[in-house]
């Protein structure tokens, strides 16, 4: 047996598990998206019909789907830059030589990542409570009237963004912190000798050195934020006035509220195609900037 065949034999168990628990379910879900699989089909498969891409066409004509897609884009466009900016700032603070209690701050910043999202969302519901919430209590110190964070359509999604950014920035911080520690100190020393200021060091040394890692972190954060579900499910149930209805929440309602599993599978694949296209576009733009 040559070495290439031996490698395939060693990888075979992992590939088999991957096929059984990933590729087969994905293919089955795609096949389901081409049918009218619903509650009647669950009781009797004779009621199952092949409808082709009719589910996809119906979704593209569904105003509620576009509403959920717009809400998801709003969440991503607002949450991803805030998360990256906070992660980078925290990583630079922890990496700073003058920062005290580094290990303490690393633990504090990373702690939200390992907490259960549902439990955190329940706690934040009380923090954002209109009358008794701690956030409105703090705003009252500055003479600002309390905000109906979860009941006002204009503030419901920003409140969820606030929770998501606080919950997830610590993960990106760890990755960026490792990347910052990998930048050679000689680059900073050479720039300081040339008279570079702190802002110039950040712009011309730190950011270019972090470009590949920032691309990775932005893609991971974006794909995670496109899968928004638990936060609105626990905090607002998609309201008020469907202002926090995400694509995954819409898919959940289609599949497990209305038992239209074929349409729900179609939603999942439309979201996958969208995320894949945006990721490719982001990679292409990043490569173009690197070449320039």
HELIX and SHEET records of a PDB file:
HELIX    1   1 UNK A    3  UNK A   18  1                                  16    
HELIX    2   2 UNK A   19  UNK A   23  3                                   5    
HELIX    3   3 UNK A   24  UNK A   33  1                                  10    
HELIX    4   4 UNK A   39  UNK A   43  1                                   5    
HELIX    5   5 UNK A   45  UNK A   47  5                                   3    
HELIX    6   6 UNK A   54  UNK A   60  1                                   7    
HELIX    7   7 UNK A   63  UNK A   95  1                                  33    
HELIX    8   8 UNK A  102  UNK A  114  1                                  13    
HELIX    9   9 UNK A  117  UNK A  127  1                                  11    
HELIX   10  10 UNK A  134  UNK A  141  1                                   8    
HELIX   11  11 UNK A  153  UNK A  181  1                                  29    
HELIX   12  12 UNK A  185  UNK A  193  1                                   9    
HELIX   13  13 UNK A  198  UNK A  201  1                                   4    
HELIX   14  14 UNK A  202  UNK A  206  3                                   5    
HELIX   15  15 UNK A  207  UNK A  226  1                                  20    
HELIX   16  16 UNK A  230  UNK A  235  1                                   6    
HELIX   17  17 UNK A  247  UNK A  256  1                                  10    
HELIX   18  18 UNK A  261  UNK A  291  1                                  31    
END                                                                             
